[in-house]
Amino acid sequence: MFKHIHPYEPFIFKEATKLIVGTLPPPRFTSGELKEGDVDFCYGSRDGQLWPILNVLFDLKLGFENTYAAIEQRKKFLKSRKIGICDIVASAERVKMDASDVGMQNVKLRNLLGYLEQYSNVDTLLFTGGNSKNGPEYFFRKHLKENNLALVQVTSKVPRIHQFMHPKTKSSIQTVSLIAPSGAANRAIGSLPDYKRIKSENPKFTTIDFRIMQYSAFF
C-alpha cells in the first residue's frame, strides 16, 4: 500500500480571488521520482494539460522542464491573475501506483472551508473535474455536507456552476466544474453535444481546443 501524500502546500495569497481545486498529483511527485519534462510544482506532470492550456491561452512561453525558472514562471502568472491553488486531498492510500482518482482509498481532505475563511477574497473555485467518484467536486460536496452545507445549482450546462454561502464570512462563493485537464477526460468530451457540433464543422478541432475554449471564460 502506497501512502500518497500531497507534496505541495496550498499556493494561496491574500489577493487571490480564485482557487484551482484538484485532488492529487501523480504518485511520483510524492516519491520525488520526477520524469523528464515534469515541473516540480502544482499540475506539473508532463502528461497533464492544465499548464499547456494556459500557456496557449495567455501566450506565456512557459518552460516545461524541472527548473527553478519554470516554477517561478507559473507562480508569477498565478499571482498576476489572482489565482491560487488548493487541492482538496491531503493524502490517500493506493494499491496501484497510478494517478487515477478512483484508485484513492482512505482519503484525508484538506479543510478548504478553513482556507476560504482565511483568504476571504476568494469568490470562485475552479474544480479540475466534475462530480464523478473521488473527483474534486465530489470531495468538496462531502466536505460541505460534513459542515451542514450544500451546493446550489446555478446552471446545469457544461461547465456546471454552483454556489454556496460560507458560514463564517457570509460570502457567496461560486464553483465551476471544468473538464479535467487529463487524457482520461477525452472520452467524456467526445460525447458532449457542443464538441460534436464544432467537430462536425471543423474536423481539425481537438479535445484540447475544447478545453482551451472552455477555460478561457474562467481564467
GUZAPA-867729 format. One record per residue: y, x, z of N, C-alpha, C in turn; residue in three letters; residue number from 1. Coordinates in steps of 0.2 Angstrom, whole numbers. Layout:
N
PT    nyy    nxx    nzz   cayy   caxx   cazz    cyy    cxx    czz    r    k
PT      Y      X      Z      Y      X      Z      Y      X      Z  ALA  NUM
...
END
This chain:
219
PT    nyy    nxx    nzz   cayy   caxx   cazz    cyy    cxx    czz    r    k
PT     -6      4      0      0      0      0      6      4      0  MET    1
PT     11      3     -5     17      7     -5     23      4     -2  PHE    2
PT     26      7      3     32      4      6     38      5      1  LYS    3
PT     40      0     -2     46      0     -6     52     -1     -3  HIS    4
PT     56      4     -1     62      4      2     68      5     -3  ILE    5
PT     73      0     -2     79      1     -7     82      8     -6  HIS    6
PT     83     12    -11     85     19    -10     93     19     -9  PRO    7
PT     97     14    -11    104     14    -10    107      9     -6  TYR    8
PT    112     11     -2    116      6      2    120      2     -3  GLU    9
PT    122     -4     -1    126     -8     -5    132     -4     -7  PRO   10
PT    134     -5    -13    141     -2    -16    146     -8    -15  PHE   11
PT    150     -8    -10    155    -13     -9    161    -10     -6  ILE   12
PT    167    -13     -8    173    -10     -6    178    -16     -5  PHE   13
PT    183    -16     -1    187    -21      1    190    -25     -4  LYS   14
PT    191    -22    -10    195    -25    -16    190    -29    -20  GLU   15
PT    183    -28    -19    178    -32    -23    179    -39    -23  ALA   16
PT    178    -42    -29    179    -49    -30    172    -52    -32  THR   17
PT    168    -48    -35    161    -50    -37    156    -45    -35  LYS   18
PT    150    -48    -34    144    -43    -32    138    -45    -37  LEU   19
PT    136    -39    -40    130    -39    -43    124    -40    -38  ILE   20
PT    119    -44    -39    114    -45    -34    107    -45    -38  VAL   21
PT    103    -40    -36     96    -40    -39     91    -39    -33  GLY   22
PT     86    -36    -35     80    -36    -30     79    -28    -28  THR   23
PT     75    -25    -31     74    -18    -30     73    -14    -37  LEU   24
PT     76     -7    -37     74     -3    -42     67     -1    -43  PRO   25
PT     65      2    -48     58      4    -49     56      8    -43  PRO   26
PT     49      8    -41     47     12    -35     49     20    -36  PRO   27
PT     49     23    -42     51     30    -42     58     32    -39  ARG   28
PT     62     27    -39     69     28    -36     68     29    -29  PHE   29
PT     63     26    -26     62     26    -18     59     33    -17  THR   30
PT     54     35    -21     50     41    -20     53     47    -23  SER   31
PT     59     46    -26     63     52    -29     60     55    -35  GLY   32
PT     55     52    -38     52     55    -44     55     52    -51  GLU   33
PT     61     53    -52     65     50    -57     63     53    -64  LEU   34
PT     63     49    -69     62     51    -76     68     54    -80  LYS   35
PT     67     58    -85     72     60    -89     76     54    -92  GLU   36
PT     82     53    -91     86     48    -94     88     43    -88  GLY   37
PT     85     43    -82     86     39    -76     93     42    -74  ASP   38
PT     97     37    -70    103     39    -67    102     37    -60  VAL   39
PT    103     42    -55    102     41    -48    107     36    -45  ASP   40
PT    107     30    -47    112     25    -45    109     18    -46  PHE   41
PT    112     13    -43    110      6    -44    109      5    -52  CYS   42
PT    104      2    -53    102      0    -60    102      5    -65  TYR   43
PT    100     11    -62    100     17    -66     93     19    -70  GLY   44
PT     89     14    -70     82     15    -73     84     16    -81  SER   45
PT     81     21    -84     81     22    -91     79     16    -95  ARG   46
PT     74     12    -92     71      6    -95     76      0    -94  ASP   47
PT     81      0    -90     85     -6    -88     90     -7    -93  GLY   48
PT     93    -13    -94     98    -14    -99    105    -16    -96  GLN   49
PT    106    -16    -90    112    -18    -87    118    -13    -90  LEU   50
PT    117     -6    -88    122     -2    -90    123     -1    -98  TRP   51
PT    117     -1   -101    118     -1   -109    122     -7   -111  PRO   52
PT    121    -13   -108    125    -19   -110    133    -18   -108  ILE   53
PT    134    -15   -102    141    -14   -100    144     -9   -104  LEU   54
PT    140     -4   -106    143      2   -110    145     -1   -117  ASN   55
PT    142     -6   -120    144     -8   -126    150    -13   -125  VAL   56
PT    150    -17   -120    155    -22   -118    162    -19   -117  LEU   57
PT    162    -14   -114    168    -10   -112    169     -4   -115  PHE   58
PT    165     -2   -120    166      5   -123    167     10   -118  ASP   59
PT    162     11   -113    163     15   -108    161     23   -109  LEU   60
PT    157     24   -114    155     30   -116    151     34   -110  LYS   61
PT    147     30   -107    143     32   -102    138     38   -103  LEU   62
PT    137     42    -99    131     47    -99    125     43    -97  GLY   63
PT    119     45   -100    113     42    -97    108     48    -96  PHE   64
PT    110     51    -90    106     57    -88    107     57    -80  GLU   65
PT    103     61    -77    103     61    -70    108     66    -68  ASN   66
PT    115     65    -68    120     69    -66    125     66    -62  THR   67
PT    129     70    -58    134     68    -54    139     64    -58  TYR   68
PT    141     67    -64    146     64    -68    144     57    -70  ALA   69
PT    138     56    -72    135     49    -74    136     44    -69  ALA   70
PT    135     46    -62    135     42    -57    143     40    -56  ILE   71
PT    147     45    -56    154     44    -55    157     39    -60  GLU   72
PT    155     40    -66    157     35    -72    156     28    -70  GLN   73
PT    150     27    -67    148     20    -65    152     17    -60  ARG   74
PT    153     21    -55    157     19    -49    164     18    -51  LYS   75
PT    167     22    -55    174     21    -57    175     15    -61  LYS   76
PT    170     13    -65    170      7    -69    170      1    -64  PHE   77
PT    165      1    -59    164     -4    -55    171     -6    -51  LEU   78
PT    174      0    -48    180     -1    -44    186     -4    -49  LYS   79
PT    186     -2    -55    191     -4    -59    191    -11    -61  SER   80
PT    185    -14    -61    184    -21    -62    183    -25    -55  ARG   81
PT    183    -22    -50    182    -25    -43    175    -28    -42  LYS   82
PT    170    -25    -45    163    -27    -45    159    -22    -40  ILE   83
PT    156    -25    -35    152    -22    -31    144    -23    -32  GLY   84
PT    140    -20    -29    133    -21    -30    130    -22    -23  ILE   85
PT    126    -27    -22    122    -28    -16    116    -32    -17  CYS   86
PT    111    -28    -19    104    -31    -20    102    -34    -13  ASP   87
PT     98    -40    -14     96    -44     -8     90    -41     -5  ILE   88
PT     86    -37     -8     80    -35     -5     81    -28     -1  VAL   89
PT     79    -28      5     80    -21      9     74    -17      8  ALA   90
PT     68    -21      8     61    -17      7     56    -22      6  SER   91
PT     50    -20      3     45    -24      2     39    -19      2  ALA   92
PT     33    -22      1     27    -18      0     23    -20     -6  GLU   93
PT     20    -15     -9     17    -16    -16     10    -13    -16  ARG   94
PT      5    -17    -19     -1    -14    -20     -1    -10    -27  VAL   95
PT      2    -13    -32      3     -9    -38     10     -6    -39  LYS   96
PT     10      0    -41     16      4    -42     20      2    -48  MET   97
PT     23     -4    -48     27     -6    -54     33     -9    -51  ASP   98
PT     38    -11    -56     44    -14    -54     44    -22    -54  ALA   99
PT     39    -25    -54     39    -32    -55     41    -35    -48  SER  100
PT     45    -41    -49     47    -44    -43     41    -48    -40  ASP  101
PT     37    -51    -44     31    -55    -42     27    -50    -37  VAL  102
PT     26    -44    -39     22    -39    -35     24    -38    -28  GLY  103
PT     30    -40    -26     33    -38    -20     29    -42    -14  MET  104
PT     27    -39     -9     25    -43     -3     28    -41      3  GLN  105
PT     28    -45      9     31    -44     15     38    -41     14  ASN  106
PT     42    -45     10     49    -44      8     54    -45     14  VAL  107
PT     58    -40     15     63    -40     20     70    -40     17  LYS  108
PT     74    -45     18     80    -47     15     86    -43     18  LEU  109
PT     91    -42     15     97    -40     17    101    -46     20  ARG  110
PT    106    -45     24    110    -50     27    116    -51     22  ASN  111
PT    115    -54     16    120    -55     12    126    -59     14  LEU  112
PT    124    -64     18    130    -68     21    134    -64     25  LEU  113
PT    131    -59     29    135    -55     33    140    -50     29  GLY  114
PT    137    -48     23    141    -44     19    147    -48     16  TYR  115
PT    146    -54     15    151    -58     12    156    -60     17  LEU  116
PT    154    -60     23    159    -61     29    163    -55     30  GLU  117
PT    160    -49     29    164    -43     30    169    -42     24  GLN  118
PT    166    -43     18    170    -42     12    172    -49      9  TYR  119
PT    177    -52     12    179    -59     11    183    -60      4  SER  120
PT    184    -55      1    187    -56     -6    182    -58    -11  ASN  121
PT    176    -57    -10    171    -58    -15    170    -66    -16  VAL  122
PT    171    -68    -22    170    -75    -23    165    -77    -28  ASP  123
PT    162    -72    -31    156    -73    -36    151    -68    -35  THR  124
PT    144    -71    -35    138    -67    -35    135    -68    -42  LEU  125
PT    134    -62    -45    131    -61    -51    123    -60    -51  LEU  126
PT    119    -65    -51    112    -63    -50    109    -60    -56  PHE  127
PT    105    -55    -56    102    -52    -62     95    -55    -63  THR  128
PT     95    -62    -63     89    -65    -64     90    -72    -61  GLY  129
PT     85    -77    -63     86    -84    -60     82    -85    -54  GLY  130
PT     79    -91    -54     76    -94    -48     68    -93    -48  ASN  131
PT     66    -89    -53     58    -88    -53     56    -84    -46  SER  132
PT     50    -85    -45     47    -82    -38     49    -75    -37  LYS  133
PT     52    -73    -32     54    -66    -30     60    -64    -34  ASN  134
PT     64    -68    -37     70    -66    -41     75    -66    -36  GLY  135
PT     81    -63    -38     87    -63    -33     90    -70    -31  PRO  136
PT     90    -75    -36     92    -81    -34     87    -85    -29  GLU  137
PT     80    -84    -30     75    -86    -26     76    -84    -19  TYR  138
PT     77    -77    -18     78    -75    -12     84    -77     -8  PHE  139
PT     90    -78    -12     96    -80     -9     95    -87     -7  PHE  140
PT     92    -91    -11     91    -98     -8     87    -98     -2  ARG  141
PT     82    -93     -1     79    -93      5     83    -91     11  LYS  142
PT     87    -86      9     92    -83     14     97    -89     16  HIS  143
PT     99    -93     12    104    -98     14    100   -103     18  LEU  144
PT     94   -105     16     90   -110     20     89   -108     27  LYS  145
PT     88   -102     28     87    -99     35     93   -100     39  GLU  146
PT     99   -101     35    106   -102     39    108   -109     38  ASN  147
PT    103   -113     36    105   -121     36    110   -122     30  ASN  148
PT    110   -118     25    114   -119     19    110   -120     13  LEU  149
PT    114   -122      8    110   -123      1    115   -122     -5  ALA  150
PT    113   -121    -10    117   -120    -16    118   -127    -19  LEU  151
PT    124   -128    -22    126   -135    -25    127   -133    -33  VAL  152
PT    123   -137    -37    124   -135    -44    130   -137    -47  GLN  153
PT    133   -132    -51    139   -133    -55    138   -135    -62  VAL  154
PT    133   -131    -65    131   -133    -72    124   -130    -72  THR  155
PT    120   -134    -76    113   -133    -77    112   -129    -84  SER  156
PT    117   -128    -87    117   -125    -94    116   -117    -92  LYS  157
PT    112   -114    -96    111   -106    -95    117   -103    -97  VAL  158
PT    120    -98    -93    118    -96    -86    119   -102    -81  PRO  159
PT    115   -103    -77    116   -109    -72    121   -106    -67  ARG  160
PT    125   -110    -65    130   -109    -60    130   -114    -54  ILE  161
PT    130   -111    -48    130   -115    -42    136   -112    -37  HIS  162
PT    137   -116    -32    142   -113    -27    139   -115    -20  GLN  163
PT    142   -112    -15    141   -114     -8    147   -112     -4  PHE  164
PT    148   -115      2    153   -113      7    151   -109     12  MET  165
PT    154   -103     13    152    -98     18    154   -101     25  HIS  166
PT    149   -101     29    150   -104     36    155   -101     40  PRO  167
PT    157    -95     39    161    -91     43    168    -91     40  LYS  168
PT    169    -89     34    175    -88     31    178    -94     28  THR  169
PT    173    -99     27    175   -106     24    178   -105     17  LYS  170
PT    176   -100     14    177    -99      7    172   -102      2  SER  171
PT    174   -104     -4    169   -106     -9    167   -100    -13  SER  172
PT    160    -99    -13    158    -94    -17    153    -96    -23  ILE  173
PT    154    -94    -29    151    -96    -35    145    -91    -36  GLN  174
PT    139    -94    -38    134    -89    -40    132    -90    -48  THR  175
PT    131    -85    -51    129    -86    -58    122    -82    -60  VAL  176
PT    118    -86    -62    111    -83    -63    110    -81    -71  SER  177
PT    112    -74    -72    112    -71    -78    104    -70    -80  LEU  178
PT    103    -70    -87     97    -67    -90     96    -60    -87  ILE  179
PT     90    -59    -84     88    -52    -81     89    -47    -87  ALA  180
PT     92    -41    -85     93    -36    -89     87    -31    -90  PRO  181
PT     81    -35    -91     74    -31    -91     71    -34    -97  SER  182
PT     66    -29   -100     62    -32   -106     58    -38   -104  GLY  183
PT     56    -39    -98     52    -44    -96     55    -51    -97  ALA  184
PT     62    -51    -98     65    -57    -99     66    -59   -106  ALA  185
PT     64    -55   -111     65    -56   -118     61    -62   -120  ASN  186
PT     55    -64   -118     52    -70   -120     56    -76   -118  ARG  187
PT     58    -76   -112     62    -82   -110     68    -83   -114  ALA  188
PT     72    -77   -116     77    -78   -121     75    -81   -127  ILE  189
PT     70    -79   -130     67    -81   -136     66    -88   -136  GLY  190
PT     65    -91   -131     64    -99   -130     70   -103   -129  SER  191
PT     76   -100   -128     82   -103   -127     85   -106   -134  LEU  192
PT     87   -112   -134     89   -116   -140     95   -112   -143  PRO  193
PT    100   -109   -139    106   -106   -141    104    -99   -145  ASP  194
PT     99    -96   -142     96    -90   -145     93    -91   -152  TYR  195
PT     89    -96   -152     86    -98   -158     91   -100   -163  LYS  196
PT     96   -104   -162    101   -106   -166    105   -100   -169  ARG  197
PT    107    -95   -165    110    -90   -168    106    -85   -172  ILE  198
PT    100    -84   -169     95    -80   -173     93    -83   -180  LYS  199
PT     93    -90   -181     92    -93   -187     98    -91   -192  SER  200
PT    104    -91   -189    110    -90   -193    111    -82   -195  GLU  201
PT    108    -78   -190    109    -71   -191    103    -68   -189  ASN  202
PT     98    -66   -193     91    -63   -192     92    -57   -188  PRO  203
PT     97    -53   -188     98    -47   -185    100    -47   -178  LYS  204
PT    102    -53   -176    104    -55   -169     98    -53   -164  PHE  205
PT     99    -49   -159     93    -47   -154     94    -50   -147  THR  206
PT     89    -49   -143     90    -52   -136     95    -48   -132  THR  207
PT     96    -41   -134    101    -38   -131    108    -41   -133  ILE  208
PT    109    -42   -139    115    -46   -142    116    -52   -138  ASP  209
PT    111    -56   -136    112    -62   -132    114    -61   -125  PHE  210
PT    112    -55   -122    114    -54   -116    121    -51   -116  ARG  211
PT    123    -47   -121    130    -45   -121    135    -51   -122  ILE  212
PT    133    -56   -126    137    -62   -127    137    -66   -120  MET  213
PT    132    -66   -116    132    -70   -110    136    -66   -105  GLN  214
PT    134    -60   -104    138    -56    -99    145    -55    -99  TYR  215
PT    147    -55   -106    155    -54   -107    159    -59   -104  SER  216
PT    156    -65   -102    160    -70    -99    161    -69    -92  ALA  217
PT    157    -65    -89    157    -64    -81    159    -58    -79  PHE  218
PT    159    -52    -83    160    -46    -80    168    -44    -82  PHE  219
END
